[in-house]
Amino acid sequence: MPHAFVTAVVPFDDSKAAAVNRHLDGLGNQQSGPLADALDKGGFVHFMSLLVVPGAPGQPAHLVLEAQADGYP
């Protein structure tokens, strides 16, 4: 079975990094609930995370999505 490591990085205004991080914190751990149920049903996503990397002075922050999957959706 093919295995994929996916990383998506989206730059955004660093002044919004704290608000985006608070929003992600508000989502909580998605190990259960509708999102987890959908991913479990597909059976090919093994790991997924979202995180905010604050920017250096004068630089954008970044929203990073990491995922590991195998097989075919």
ROVEXPA-161517 format. One record per residue: residue number from 0; x, y, z of N, C-alpha, C, O in turn; residue in three letters. Coordinates in steps of 0.2 Angstrom, whole numbers, plus 5000, padded with zeros to 4 digits. Each point is the difference from the previous one (the first is absolute). Layout:
BEGIN
seq = NUM&nc1 = X&nc2 = Y&nc3 = Z&cac1 = X&cac2 = Y&cac3 = Z&cc1 = X&cc2 = Y&cc3 = Z&oc1 = X&oc2 = Y&oc3 = Z&type = ALA
...
This chain:
BEGIN
seq = 0&nc1 = 5004&nc2 = 4994&nc3 = 5000&cac1 = 4996&cac2 = 5006&cac3 = 5000&cc1 = 5004&cc2 = 5006&cc3 = 5000&oc1 = 5005&oc2 = 5000&oc3 = 5004&type = MET
seq = 1&nc1 = 4994&nc2 = 5005&nc3 = 4992&cac1 = 5004&cac2 = 5006&cac3 = 5000&cc1 = 4999&cc2 = 5004&cc3 = 5007&oc1 = 4994&oc2 = 5000&oc3 = 5002&type = PRO
seq = 2&nc1 = 5011&nc2 = 5003&nc3 = 5000&cac1 = 5000&cac2 = 5004&cac3 = 5006&cc1 = 5001&cc2 = 5008&cc3 = 4998&oc1 = 5005&oc2 = 5001&oc3 = 4996&type = HIS
seq = 3&nc1 = 4992&nc2 = 5003&nc3 = 5007&cac1 = 5001&cac2 = 5007&cac3 = 4999&cc1 = 5001&cc2 = 5004&cc3 = 5006&oc1 = 4996&oc2 = 4999&oc3 = 5005&type = ALA
seq = 4&nc1 = 5008&nc2 = 5006&nc3 = 4995&cac1 = 5001&cac2 = 5005&cac3 = 5005&cc1 = 4999&cc2 = 5006&cc3 = 4997&oc1 = 5003&oc2 = 5002&oc3 = 4995&type = PHE
seq = 5&nc1 = 4992&nc2 = 5002&nc3 = 5007&cac1 = 4998&cac2 = 5006&cac3 = 4997&cc1 = 5001&cc2 = 5006&cc3 = 5005&oc1 = 4998&oc2 = 4999&oc3 = 5006&type = VAL
seq = 6&nc1 = 5005&nc2 = 5006&nc3 = 4992&cac1 = 5000&cac2 = 5006&cac3 = 5004&cc1 = 4998&cc2 = 5006&cc3 = 4996&oc1 = 5003&oc2 = 5001&oc3 = 4994&type = THR
seq = 7&nc1 = 4992&nc2 = 5003&nc3 = 5008&cac1 = 4998&cac2 = 5006&cac3 = 4997&cc1 = 5002&cc2 = 5006&cc3 = 5004&oc1 = 4998&oc2 = 5000&oc3 = 5006&type = ALA
seq = 8&nc1 = 5005&nc2 = 5005&nc3 = 4992&cac1 = 5002&cac2 = 5006&cac3 = 5004&cc1 = 4996&cc2 = 5006&cc3 = 4997&oc1 = 5001&oc2 = 5002&oc3 = 4994&type = VAL
seq = 9&nc1 = 4995&nc2 = 5002&nc3 = 5010&cac1 = 4997&cac2 = 5006&cac3 = 4997&cc1 = 5002&cc2 = 5006&cc3 = 5004&oc1 = 4999&oc2 = 5000&oc3 = 5006&type = VAL
seq = 10&nc1 = 5004&nc2 = 5004&nc3 = 4991&cac1 = 5002&cac2 = 5007&cac3 = 5003&cc1 = 4994&cc2 = 5004&cc3 = 5001&oc1 = 4996&oc2 = 5000&oc3 = 4996&type = PRO
seq = 11&nc1 = 5005&nc2 = 5004&nc3 = 5010&cac1 = 4994&cac2 = 5005&cac3 = 5001&cc1 = 5003&cc2 = 5005&cc3 = 5005&oc1 = 5006&oc2 = 4999&oc3 = 5003&type = PHE
seq = 12&nc1 = 4991&nc2 = 5007&nc3 = 4998&cac1 = 5002&cac2 = 5005&cac3 = 5004&cc1 = 5001&cc2 = 4998&cc3 = 5007&oc1 = 4996&oc2 = 4998&oc3 = 5003&type = ASP
seq = 13&nc1 = 5011&nc2 = 5003&nc3 = 4999&cac1 = 5002&cac2 = 4998&cac3 = 5007&cc1 = 4996&cc2 = 5004&cc3 = 5005&oc1 = 4999&oc2 = 4997&oc3 = 5006&type = ASP
seq = 14&nc1 = 4998&nc2 = 5008&nc3 = 4993&cac1 = 4996&cac2 = 5004&cac3 = 5005&cc1 = 4993&cc2 = 4996&cc3 = 5002&oc1 = 4997&oc2 = 5001&oc3 = 5005&type = SER
seq = 15&nc1 = 5002&nc2 = 4994&nc3 = 4991&cac1 = 4994&cac2 = 4995&cac3 = 5001&cc1 = 5002&cc2 = 4994&cc3 = 5003&oc1 = 4995&oc2 = 4995&oc3 = 5001&type = LYS
seq = 16&nc1 = 5011&nc2 = 5003&nc3 = 5000&cac1 = 5003&cac2 = 4994&cac3 = 5002&cc1 = 4996&cc2 = 4998&cc3 = 5007&oc1 = 4998&oc2 = 4994&oc3 = 5000&type = ALA
seq = 17&nc1 = 5002&nc2 = 5010&nc3 = 5004&cac1 = 4997&cac2 = 4998&cac3 = 5007&cc1 = 4993&cc2 = 4999&cc3 = 4999&oc1 = 4997&oc2 = 4995&oc3 = 5003&type = ALA
seq = 18&nc1 = 4999&nc2 = 5008&nc3 = 4993&cac1 = 4993&cac2 = 4999&cac3 = 4999&cc1 = 4999&cc2 = 4993&cc3 = 4996&oc1 = 4995&oc2 = 4996&oc3 = 5002&type = ALA
seq = 19&nc1 = 5009&nc2 = 5003&nc3 = 4993&cac1 = 4999&cac2 = 4993&cac3 = 4997&cc1 = 5002&cc2 = 4995&cc3 = 5005&oc1 = 4997&oc2 = 4995&oc3 = 5000&type = VAL
seq = 20&nc1 = 5008&nc2 = 5006&nc3 = 5004&cac1 = 5002&cac2 = 4994&cac3 = 5005&cc1 = 4994&cc2 = 4999&cc3 = 5005&oc1 = 4999&oc2 = 4995&oc3 = 5002&type = ASN
seq = 21&nc1 = 4998&nc2 = 5011&nc3 = 5000&cac1 = 4994&cac2 = 4999&cac3 = 5005&cc1 = 4995&cc2 = 4996&cc3 = 4996&oc1 = 4997&oc2 = 4996&oc3 = 5003&type = ARG
seq = 22&nc1 = 5002&nc2 = 5005&nc3 = 4991&cac1 = 4994&cac2 = 4997&cac3 = 4996&cc1 = 5002&cc2 = 4992&cc3 = 5000&oc1 = 4996&oc2 = 4996&oc3 = 5001&type = HIS
seq = 23&nc1 = 5010&nc2 = 5003&nc3 = 4997&cac1 = 5002&cac2 = 4993&cac3 = 5000&cc1 = 4999&cc2 = 4996&cc3 = 5007&oc1 = 4998&oc2 = 4995&oc3 = 5000&type = LEU
seq = 24&nc1 = 5004&nc2 = 5009&nc3 = 5005&cac1 = 5000&cac2 = 4997&cac3 = 5007&cc1 = 4992&cc2 = 4999&cc3 = 5001&oc1 = 4998&oc2 = 4995&oc3 = 5003&type = ASP
seq = 25&nc1 = 4998&nc2 = 5010&nc3 = 4995&cac1 = 4993&cac2 = 4999&cac3 = 5001&cc1 = 4997&cc2 = 4994&cc3 = 4996&oc1 = 4995&oc2 = 4997&oc3 = 5003&type = GLY
seq = 26&nc1 = 5008&nc2 = 5001&nc3 = 4992&cac1 = 4998&cac2 = 4994&cac3 = 4997&cc1 = 5001&cc2 = 4993&cc3 = 5004&oc1 = 4996&oc2 = 4995&oc3 = 4999&type = LEU
seq = 27&nc1 = 5009&nc2 = 5006&nc3 = 5005&cac1 = 5001&cac2 = 4994&cac3 = 5005&cc1 = 5003&cc2 = 4994&cc3 = 4996&oc1 = 5002&oc2 = 5001&oc3 = 4994&type = GLY
seq = 28&nc1 = 4999&nc2 = 4994&nc3 = 5009&cac1 = 5003&cac2 = 4994&cac3 = 4997&cc1 = 4994&cc2 = 4996&cc3 = 4997&oc1 = 4995&oc2 = 4999&oc3 = 5002&type = ASN
seq = 29&nc1 = 5006&nc2 = 5000&nc3 = 4991&cac1 = 4995&cac2 = 4997&cac3 = 4996&cc1 = 5001&cc2 = 4992&cc3 = 5000&oc1 = 4998&oc2 = 4997&oc3 = 4994&type = GLN
seq = 30&nc1 = 5004&nc2 = 5000&nc3 = 5011&cac1 = 5001&cac2 = 4993&cac3 = 5000&cc1 = 4993&cc2 = 4996&cc3 = 5000&oc1 = 5000&oc2 = 4994&oc3 = 4998&type = GLN
seq = 31&nc1 = 4995&nc2 = 5010&nc3 = 5004&cac1 = 4993&cac2 = 4997&cac3 = 4999&cc1 = 4996&cc2 = 5005&cc3 = 4997&oc1 = 5001&oc2 = 5006&oc3 = 5000&type = SER
seq = 32&nc1 = 4993&nc2 = 4992&nc3 = 4998&cac1 = 4995&cac2 = 5005&cac3 = 4997&cc1 = 4999&cc2 = 4999&cc3 = 4993&oc1 = 5003&oc2 = 4995&oc3 = 4997&type = GLY
seq = 33&nc1 = 4994&nc2 = 5009&nc3 = 4999&cac1 = 4998&cac2 = 4999&cac3 = 4993&cc1 = 5006&cc2 = 5000&cc3 = 4996&oc1 = 5001&oc2 = 4996&oc3 = 4995&type = PRO
seq = 34&nc1 = 5004&nc2 = 5008&nc3 = 5006&cac1 = 5006&cac2 = 5000&cac3 = 4996&cc1 = 5004&cc2 = 4993&cc3 = 5001&oc1 = 5002&oc2 = 4997&oc3 = 4995&type = LEU
seq = 35&nc1 = 4999&nc2 = 5001&nc3 = 5011&cac1 = 5004&cac2 = 4994&cac3 = 5001&cc1 = 4996&cc2 = 4994&cc3 = 4997&oc1 = 5003&oc2 = 4996&oc3 = 4997&type = ALA
seq = 36&nc1 = 4990&nc2 = 5004&nc3 = 5004&cac1 = 4996&cac2 = 4995&cac3 = 4997&cc1 = 5001&cc2 = 4999&cc3 = 4992&oc1 = 5001&oc2 = 4995&oc3 = 4997&type = ASP
seq = 37&nc1 = 4999&nc2 = 5011&nc3 = 5000&cac1 = 5001&cac2 = 5000&cac3 = 4993&cc1 = 5007&cc2 = 4998&cc3 = 4998&oc1 = 5000&oc2 = 4996&oc3 = 4995&type = ALA
seq = 38&nc1 = 5005&nc2 = 5006&nc3 = 5008&cac1 = 5007&cac2 = 4997&cac3 = 4999&cc1 = 5000&cc2 = 4993&cc3 = 5001&oc1 = 5004&oc2 = 4996&oc3 = 4996&type = LEU
seq = 39&nc1 = 4994&nc2 = 5002&nc3 = 5010&cac1 = 5000&cac2 = 4993&cac3 = 5001&cc1 = 4996&cc2 = 4995&cc3 = 4995&oc1 = 5003&oc2 = 4995&oc3 = 4998&type = ASP
seq = 40&nc1 = 4992&nc2 = 5008&nc3 = 5000&cac1 = 4996&cac2 = 4996&cac3 = 4995&cc1 = 5004&cc2 = 5000&cc3 = 4993&oc1 = 5000&oc2 = 4994&oc3 = 4997&type = LYS
seq = 41&nc1 = 5004&nc2 = 5011&nc3 = 5001&cac1 = 5004&cac2 = 4999&cac3 = 4994&cc1 = 5006&cc2 = 4996&cc3 = 5001&oc1 = 5002&oc2 = 4996&oc3 = 4996&type = GLY
seq = 42&nc1 = 5000&nc2 = 5003&nc3 = 5011&cac1 = 5005&cac2 = 4995&cac3 = 5001&cc1 = 5007&cc2 = 5002&cc3 = 4997&oc1 = 5004&oc2 = 4995&oc3 = 5000&type = GLY
seq = 43&nc1 = 4998&nc2 = 5011&nc3 = 4998&cac1 = 5006&cac2 = 5001&cac3 = 4996&cc1 = 5004&cc2 = 5005&cc3 = 5004&oc1 = 5006&oc2 = 5001&oc3 = 4998&type = PHE
seq = 44&nc1 = 4991&nc2 = 5004&nc3 = 5006&cac1 = 5004&cac2 = 5005&cac3 = 5003&cc1 = 5002&cc2 = 4997&cc3 = 5007&oc1 = 4995&oc2 = 4998&oc3 = 5004&type = VAL
seq = 45&nc1 = 5011&nc2 = 5003&nc3 = 4997&cac1 = 5003&cac2 = 4997&cac3 = 5007&cc1 = 5001&cc2 = 5005&cc3 = 5005&oc1 = 5000&oc2 = 4999&oc3 = 5006&type = HIS
seq = 46&nc1 = 5002&nc2 = 5007&nc3 = 4991&cac1 = 5002&cac2 = 5006&cac3 = 5005&cc1 = 4999&cc2 = 5006&cc3 = 4996&oc1 = 5001&oc2 = 5001&oc3 = 4994&type = PHE
seq = 47&nc1 = 4996&nc2 = 5004&nc3 = 5010&cac1 = 4999&cac2 = 5007&cac3 = 4997&cc1 = 5001&cc2 = 5005&cc3 = 5006&oc1 = 4997&oc2 = 4999&oc3 = 5005&type = MET
seq = 48&nc1 = 5006&nc2 = 5007&nc3 = 4993&cac1 = 5001&cac2 = 5005&cac3 = 5005&cc1 = 5000&cc2 = 5007&cc3 = 4997&oc1 = 5001&oc2 = 5000&oc3 = 4994&type = SER
seq = 49&nc1 = 4996&nc2 = 5005&nc3 = 5009&cac1 = 5001&cac2 = 5007&cac3 = 4998&cc1 = 5003&cc2 = 5004&cc3 = 5006&oc1 = 4999&oc2 = 4999&oc3 = 5006&type = LEU
seq = 50&nc1 = 5006&nc2 = 5005&nc3 = 4992&cac1 = 5003&cac2 = 5004&cac3 = 5005&cc1 = 5002&cc2 = 5007&cc3 = 4997&oc1 = 5001&oc2 = 5001&oc3 = 4993&type = LEU
seq = 51&nc1 = 5000&nc2 = 5004&nc3 = 5011&cac1 = 5002&cac2 = 5007&cac3 = 4998&cc1 = 5007&cc2 = 5000&cc3 = 5002&oc1 = 5002&oc2 = 4999&oc3 = 5005&type = VAL
seq = 52&nc1 = 5002&nc2 = 5004&nc3 = 4990&cac1 = 5007&cac2 = 5001&cac3 = 5001&cc1 = 5001&cc2 = 5008&cc3 = 4999&oc1 = 4999&oc2 = 5003&oc3 = 4995&type = VAL
seq = 53&nc1 = 5002&nc2 = 5000&nc3 = 5011&cac1 = 5000&cac2 = 5008&cac3 = 5000&cc1 = 5006&cc2 = 5002&cc3 = 4996&oc1 = 5005&oc2 = 4997&oc3 = 4999&type = PRO
seq = 54&nc1 = 4994&nc2 = 5009&nc3 = 4998&cac1 = 5005&cac2 = 5003&cac3 = 4995&cc1 = 5005&cc2 = 5003&cc3 = 5004&oc1 = 4999&oc2 = 5003&oc3 = 5006&type = GLY
seq = 55&nc1 = 5007&nc2 = 4998&nc3 = 4991&cac1 = 5006&cac2 = 5004&cac3 = 5003&cc1 = 4998&cc2 = 5007&cc3 = 4999&oc1 = 4995&oc2 = 5002&oc3 = 4996&type = ALA
seq = 56&nc1 = 5008&nc2 = 5003&nc3 = 5007&cac1 = 4998&cac2 = 5007&cac3 = 5000&cc1 = 5000&cc2 = 5002&cc3 = 4992&oc1 = 5004&oc2 = 4999&oc3 = 4997&type = PRO
seq = 57&nc1 = 4990&nc2 = 5004&nc3 = 5001&cac1 = 4999&cac2 = 5002&cac3 = 4994&cc1 = 4998&cc2 = 4995&cc3 = 4995&oc1 = 5000&oc2 = 5001&oc3 = 4994&type = GLY
seq = 58&nc1 = 5000&nc2 = 4992&nc3 = 5008&cac1 = 4998&cac2 = 4995&cac3 = 4995&cc1 = 4993&cc2 = 4997&cc3 = 5002&oc1 = 4998&oc2 = 5001&oc3 = 5005&type = GLN
seq = 59&nc1 = 5000&nc2 = 4995&nc3 = 4990&cac1 = 4993&cac2 = 4997&cac3 = 5001&cc1 = 5000&cc2 = 4994&cc3 = 5005&oc1 = 5005&oc2 = 4997&oc3 = 5000&type = PRO
seq = 60&nc1 = 4990&nc2 = 5002&nc3 = 5003&cac1 = 4999&cac2 = 4994&cac3 = 5003&cc1 = 4998&cc2 = 4994&cc3 = 4995&oc1 = 4999&oc2 = 5002&oc3 = 4994&type = ALA
seq = 61&nc1 = 5001&nc2 = 4992&nc3 = 5008&cac1 = 4998&cac2 = 4995&cac3 = 4996&cc1 = 4995&cc2 = 4995&cc3 = 5003&oc1 = 5001&oc2 = 4998&oc3 = 5006&type = HIS
seq = 62&nc1 = 4994&nc2 = 5000&nc3 = 4991&cac1 = 4996&cac2 = 4994&cac3 = 5002&cc1 = 5002&cc2 = 4994&cc3 = 4997&oc1 = 5001&oc2 = 5000&oc3 = 4993&type = LEU
seq = 63&nc1 = 5001&nc2 = 4995&nc3 = 5010&cac1 = 5003&cac2 = 4994&cac3 = 4998&cc1 = 4995&cc2 = 4994&cc3 = 5001&oc1 = 4998&oc2 = 4999&oc3 = 5006&type = VAL
seq = 64&nc1 = 5000&nc2 = 4997&nc3 = 4989&cac1 = 4997&cac2 = 4994&cac3 = 5000&cc1 = 5004&cc2 = 4994&cc3 = 4998&oc1 = 5004&oc2 = 5001&oc3 = 4995&type = LEU
seq = 65&nc1 = 4996&nc2 = 4994&nc3 = 5010&cac1 = 5004&cac2 = 4994&cac3 = 4998&cc1 = 4996&cc2 = 4995&cc3 = 5000&oc1 = 4995&oc2 = 4999&oc3 = 5004&type = GLU
seq = 66&nc1 = 5006&nc2 = 4996&nc3 = 4992&cac1 = 4995&cac2 = 4994&cac3 = 4999&cc1 = 5005&cc2 = 4994&cc3 = 4998&oc1 = 5004&oc2 = 5001&oc3 = 4996&type = ALA
seq = 67&nc1 = 4994&nc2 = 4993&nc3 = 5006&cac1 = 5003&cac2 = 4994&cac3 = 4998&cc1 = 4994&cc2 = 4995&cc3 = 4998&oc1 = 4995&oc2 = 5000&oc3 = 5003&type = GLN
seq = 68&nc1 = 5006&nc2 = 4998&nc3 = 4991&cac1 = 4994&cac2 = 4995&cac3 = 4997&cc1 = 5003&cc2 = 4995&cc3 = 4996&oc1 = 5006&oc2 = 5000&oc3 = 4997&type = ALA
seq = 69&nc1 = 4990&nc2 = 4995&nc3 = 5002&cac1 = 5002&cac2 = 4994&cac3 = 4995&cc1 = 4994&cc2 = 4997&cc3 = 4997&oc1 = 4994&oc2 = 5001&oc3 = 5002&type = ASP
seq = 70&nc1 = 5007&nc2 = 4996&nc3 = 4993&cac1 = 4994&cac2 = 4997&cac3 = 4996&cc1 = 4997&cc2 = 5005&cc3 = 4996&oc1 = 5003&oc2 = 5005&oc3 = 4998&type = GLY
seq = 71&nc1 = 4991&nc2 = 4994&nc3 = 5000&cac1 = 4996&cac2 = 5004&cac3 = 4995&cc1 = 4994&cc2 = 5002&cc3 = 5003&oc1 = 4996&oc2 = 4996&oc3 = 5003&type = TYR
seq = 72&nc1 = 5002&nc2 = 5010&nc3 = 4997&cac1 = 4993&cac2 = 5003&cac3 = 5003&cc1 = 4994&cc2 = 4997&cc3 = 4996&oc1 = 4995&oc2 = 5001&oc3 = 5002&type = PRO
